[in-house]
Amino acid sequence: MGFGSQTGSYFYLNASQSYSCGTASEPYSSEKGGMPTRKPTVRQDAIVQAFAERLKALRAARDMTQRELATKAHVTFSYISRLEAGGAAPGLDLLQKLAQALDANIADLLPGPEAGEVGREDVKKLFDTLLPKAGPETLSMLAMFLTRLAESPTTRR
């Protein structure tokens, strides 16, 4: 058991039951018989933070609290909080649960390219992929969207 002083020194009981001394600049070490060292903080990749922002925005758009989302997704409130803070990365099974709880698609939760990162060739590839598979409802929505966009005076945004 250790105790400190105002100068930053600490004492701990080592394996031989005698007291040893250290300073605050030396971390506690379980090798010395003191308290175990703290786990290093895991820094998540940027995509995890982007997911966190999408999750939070989608939840807010649904006018849900973190607690309500946690209940519907069958996870703890603290885990939802960690997800929205970018402190945890969800697995595929949790993505499905979150999407269902938010009445959304998994794709709605996944980060995509930022505005301005998409070029004409990217859009063309998306259209070339989508058009052969598109049904009448999808084609109708695309036609309405493209018509309104073409009629807009601010098309070159």
Short mmCIF file of the C-alpha atoms (twelve columns), coordinates in Angstrom:
data_MODEL
# 
_entry.id   MODEL 
# 
loop_
_atom_site.group_PDB 
_atom_site.id 
_atom_site.type_symbol 
_atom_site.label_atom_id 
_atom_site.label_alt_id 
_atom_site.label_comp_id 
_atom_site.label_asym_id 
_atom_site.label_seq_id 
_atom_site.Cartn_x 
_atom_site.Cartn_y 
_atom_site.Cartn_z 
_atom_site.pdbx_PDB_model_num 
ATOM 1   C CA . MET A 1   0.000   0.000  0.000   1 
ATOM 2   C CA . GLY A 2   1.498   3.335  -0.960  1 
ATOM 3   C CA . PHE A 3   1.072   6.881  0.229   1 
ATOM 4   C CA . GLY A 4   2.409   10.156 -1.114  1 
ATOM 5   C CA . SER A 5   3.655   13.454 0.175   1 
ATOM 6   C CA . GLN A 6   3.292   16.937 -1.199  1 
ATOM 7   C CA . THR A 7   6.714   16.687 -2.840  1 
ATOM 8   C CA . GLY A 8   5.567   13.903 -5.165  1 
ATOM 9   C CA . SER A 9   7.379   11.030 -3.472  1 
ATOM 10  C CA . TYR A 10  5.647   7.784  -2.735  1 
ATOM 11  C CA . PHE A 11  6.370   4.699  -0.755  1 
ATOM 12  C CA . TYR A 12  5.280   1.169  -1.497  1 
ATOM 13  C CA . LEU A 13  5.596   -2.207 0.073   1 
ATOM 14  C CA . ASN A 14  7.757   -4.444 -2.098  1 
ATOM 15  C CA . ALA A 15  7.757   -8.241 -2.316  1 
ATOM 16  C CA . SER A 16  10.176  -8.585 0.607   1 
ATOM 17  C CA . GLN A 17  7.684   -6.714 2.861   1 
ATOM 18  C CA . SER A 18  10.018  -3.724 3.186   1 
ATOM 19  C CA . TYR A 19  9.201   -0.191 2.096   1 
ATOM 20  C CA . SER A 20  10.830  1.348  -0.934  1 
ATOM 21  C CA . CYS A 21  10.698  4.913  -2.141  1 
ATOM 22  C CA . GLY A 22  10.127  6.474  -5.563  1 
ATOM 23  C CA . THR A 23  9.160   9.800  -7.090  1 
ATOM 24  C CA . ALA A 24  6.124   10.926 -9.020  1 
ATOM 25  C CA . SER A 25  8.198   10.944 -12.204 1 
ATOM 26  C CA . GLU A 26  8.611   7.163  -11.872 1 
ATOM 27  C CA . PRO A 27  5.368   5.361  -12.685 1 
ATOM 28  C CA . TYR A 28  4.121   2.769  -10.249 1 
ATOM 29  C CA . SER A 29  5.238   -0.619 -11.395 1 
ATOM 30  C CA . SER A 30  3.911   -3.996 -10.425 1 
ATOM 31  C CA . GLU A 31  7.513   -5.259 -10.714 1 
ATOM 32  C CA . LYS A 32  8.436   -3.104 -7.710  1 
ATOM 33  C CA . GLY A 33  5.456   -4.365 -5.761  1 
ATOM 34  C CA . GLY A 34  3.548   -1.101 -6.163  1 
ATOM 35  C CA . MET A 35  0.332   -0.467 -7.970  1 
ATOM 36  C CA . PRO A 36  0.141   -1.795 -11.531 1 
ATOM 37  C CA . THR A 37  0.812   0.656  -14.344 1 
ATOM 38  C CA . ARG A 38  -2.141  2.200  -16.119 1 
ATOM 39  C CA . LYS A 39  -3.100  0.777  -19.498 1 
ATOM 40  C CA . PRO A 40  -2.027  2.984  -22.391 1 
ATOM 41  C CA . THR A 41  -4.813  5.007  -23.976 1 
ATOM 42  C CA . VAL A 42  -5.881  3.536  -27.299 1 
ATOM 43  C CA . ARG A 43  -6.167  6.171  -29.997 1 
ATOM 44  C CA . GLN A 44  -8.829  5.197  -32.510 1 
ATOM 45  C CA . ASP A 45  -8.464  5.750  -36.239 1 
ATOM 46  C CA . ALA A 46  -10.158 8.769  -37.869 1 
ATOM 47  C CA . ILE A 47  -12.889 6.558  -39.319 1 
ATOM 48  C CA . VAL A 48  -14.029 5.707  -35.782 1 
ATOM 49  C CA . GLN A 49  -14.492 9.404  -35.020 1 
ATOM 50  C CA . ALA A 50  -16.357 9.868  -38.310 1 
ATOM 51  C CA . PHE A 51  -18.640 6.961  -37.361 1 
ATOM 52  C CA . ALA A 52  -19.171 8.519  -33.918 1 
ATOM 53  C CA . GLU A 53  -20.317 11.769 -35.499 1 
ATOM 54  C CA . ARG A 54  -22.677 9.955  -37.880 1 
ATOM 55  C CA . LEU A 55  -24.179 7.911  -35.055 1 
ATOM 56  C CA . LYS A 56  -24.732 10.965 -32.885 1 
ATOM 57  C CA . ALA A 57  -26.258 12.976 -35.752 1 
ATOM 58  C CA . LEU A 58  -28.576 10.140 -36.769 1 
ATOM 59  C CA . ARG A 59  -29.691 9.581  -33.173 1 
ATOM 60  C CA . ALA A 60  -30.347 13.304 -32.717 1 
ATOM 61  C CA . ALA A 61  -32.275 13.438 -36.008 1 
ATOM 62  C CA . ARG A 62  -34.505 10.664 -34.641 1 
ATOM 63  C CA . ASP A 63  -34.969 12.708 -31.456 1 
ATOM 64  C CA . MET A 64  -33.663 9.828  -29.343 1 
ATOM 65  C CA . THR A 65  -31.607 9.939  -26.185 1 
ATOM 66  C CA . GLN A 66  -28.522 7.788  -25.756 1 
ATOM 67  C CA . ARG A 67  -30.413 5.770  -23.167 1 
ATOM 68  C CA . GLU A 68  -33.304 5.111  -25.586 1 
ATOM 69  C CA . LEU A 69  -30.885 4.010  -28.295 1 
ATOM 70  C CA . ALA A 70  -29.066 1.749  -25.851 1 
ATOM 71  C CA . THR A 71  -32.321 0.103  -24.820 1 
ATOM 72  C CA . LYS A 72  -33.467 -0.458 -28.407 1 
ATOM 73  C CA . ALA A 73  -30.057 -1.775 -29.501 1 
ATOM 74  C CA . HIS A 74  -29.710 -4.002 -26.404 1 
ATOM 75  C CA . VAL A 75  -26.421 -2.460 -25.248 1 
ATOM 76  C CA . THR A 76  -25.470 -0.371 -22.241 1 
ATOM 77  C CA . PHE A 77  -25.892 3.380  -22.064 1 
ATOM 78  C CA . SER A 78  -22.179 3.762  -21.314 1 
ATOM 79  C CA . TYR A 79  -21.271 1.862  -24.481 1 
ATOM 80  C CA . ILE A 80  -23.419 4.180  -26.615 1 
ATOM 81  C CA . SER A 81  -21.692 7.100  -24.912 1 
ATOM 82  C CA . ARG A 82  -18.269 5.636  -25.748 1 
ATOM 83  C CA . LEU A 83  -19.322 5.009  -29.357 1 
ATOM 84  C CA . GLU A 84  -20.503 8.600  -29.775 1 
ATOM 85  C CA . ALA A 85  -17.302 9.923  -28.207 1 
ATOM 86  C CA . GLY A 86  -15.167 7.895  -30.620 1 
ATOM 87  C CA . GLY A 87  -13.768 5.788  -27.795 1 
ATOM 88  C CA . ALA A 88  -14.972 2.469  -29.183 1 
ATOM 89  C CA . ALA A 89  -15.383 0.901  -32.602 1 
ATOM 90  C CA . PRO A 90  -18.485 -1.237 -33.203 1 
ATOM 91  C CA . GLY A 91  -18.486 -4.673 -34.755 1 
ATOM 92  C CA . LEU A 92  -20.727 -5.666 -37.652 1 
ATOM 93  C CA . ASP A 93  -23.320 -7.246 -35.384 1 
ATOM 94  C CA . LEU A 94  -23.639 -4.030 -33.382 1 
ATOM 95  C CA . LEU A 95  -23.904 -1.950 -36.568 1 
ATOM 96  C CA . GLN A 96  -26.932 -4.042 -37.493 1 
ATOM 97  C CA . LYS A 97  -28.504 -3.564 -34.046 1 
ATOM 98  C CA . LEU A 98  -27.881 0.185  -34.120 1 
ATOM 99  C CA . ALA A 99  -29.321 0.511  -37.624 1 
ATOM 100 C CA . GLN A 100 -32.453 -1.390 -36.599 1 
ATOM 101 C CA . ALA A 101 -32.827 0.664  -33.421 1 
ATOM 102 C CA . LEU A 102 -32.537 3.872  -35.448 1 
ATOM 103 C CA . ASP A 103 -34.827 2.582  -38.209 1 
ATOM 104 C CA . ALA A 104 -32.002 3.151  -40.694 1 
ATOM 105 C CA . ASN A 105 -29.711 1.246  -43.013 1 
ATOM 106 C CA . ILE A 106 -26.219 0.216  -41.995 1 
ATOM 107 C CA . ALA A 107 -24.933 2.437  -44.816 1 
ATOM 108 C CA . ASP A 108 -26.473 5.447  -43.057 1 
ATOM 109 C CA . LEU A 109 -24.102 4.867  -40.141 1 
ATOM 110 C CA . LEU A 110 -20.960 4.329  -42.175 1 
ATOM 111 C CA . PRO A 111 -18.790 7.318  -42.978 1 
ATOM 112 C CA . GLY A 112 -18.549 8.137  -46.650 1 
ATOM 113 C CA . PRO A 113 -16.513 10.577 -48.660 1 
ATOM 114 C CA . GLU A 114 -16.664 14.152 -47.449 1 
ATOM 115 C CA . ALA A 115 -18.274 16.827 -49.582 1 
ATOM 116 C CA . GLY A 116 -15.747 18.064 -52.097 1 
ATOM 117 C CA . GLU A 117 -13.867 14.748 -52.183 1 
ATOM 118 C CA . VAL A 118 -16.170 13.255 -54.800 1 
ATOM 119 C CA . GLY A 119 -15.210 13.909 -58.399 1 
ATOM 120 C CA . ARG A 120 -17.133 13.524 -61.639 1 
ATOM 121 C CA . GLU A 121 -15.564 10.109 -62.293 1 
ATOM 122 C CA . ASP A 122 -16.674 8.878  -58.845 1 
ATOM 123 C CA . VAL A 123 -20.243 9.941  -59.546 1 
ATOM 124 C CA . LYS A 124 -20.161 8.367  -62.996 1 
ATOM 125 C CA . LYS A 125 -18.964 5.056  -61.510 1 
ATOM 126 C CA . LEU A 126 -21.787 5.148  -58.964 1 
ATOM 127 C CA . PHE A 127 -24.347 5.750  -61.704 1 
ATOM 128 C CA . ASP A 128 -22.865 3.024  -63.892 1 
ATOM 129 C CA . THR A 129 -23.144 0.608  -60.964 1 
ATOM 130 C CA . LEU A 130 -26.635 1.692  -59.924 1 
ATOM 131 C CA . LEU A 131 -28.475 2.030  -63.242 1 
ATOM 132 C CA . PRO A 132 -28.391 -1.633 -64.355 1 
ATOM 133 C CA . LYS A 133 -29.810 -2.718 -60.972 1 
ATOM 134 C CA . ALA A 134 -32.278 0.134  -60.462 1 
ATOM 135 C CA . GLY A 135 -35.962 -0.622 -60.389 1 
ATOM 136 C CA . PRO A 136 -38.780 1.720  -61.388 1 
ATOM 137 C CA . GLU A 137 -39.003 3.335  -57.936 1 
ATOM 138 C CA . THR A 138 -35.280 4.100  -57.801 1 
ATOM 139 C CA . LEU A 139 -35.288 5.447  -61.360 1 
ATOM 140 C CA . SER A 140 -38.274 7.653  -60.563 1 
ATOM 141 C CA . MET A 141 -36.564 9.101  -57.480 1 
ATOM 142 C CA . LEU A 142 -33.360 9.705  -59.431 1 
ATOM 143 C CA . ALA A 143 -35.258 11.401 -62.242 1 
ATOM 144 C CA . MET A 144 -37.060 13.730 -59.787 1 
ATOM 145 C CA . PHE A 145 -33.825 14.539 -57.965 1 
ATOM 146 C CA . LEU A 146 -31.847 15.193 -61.143 1 
ATOM 147 C CA . THR A 147 -34.663 17.290 -62.623 1 
ATOM 148 C CA . ARG A 148 -34.792 19.532 -59.553 1 
ATOM 149 C CA . LEU A 149 -31.028 19.761 -59.449 1 
ATOM 150 C CA . ALA A 150 -30.867 20.692 -63.146 1 
ATOM 151 C CA . GLU A 151 -33.525 23.398 -62.646 1 
ATOM 152 C CA . SER A 152 -31.721 24.866 -59.665 1 
ATOM 153 C CA . PRO A 153 -29.984 28.207 -60.287 1 
ATOM 154 C CA . THR A 154 -27.107 27.117 -57.972 1 
ATOM 155 C CA . THR A 155 -26.186 23.883 -59.735 1 
ATOM 156 C CA . ARG A 156 -22.399 24.563 -59.692 1 
ATOM 157 C CA . ARG A 157 -21.981 24.486 -55.911 1 
# 
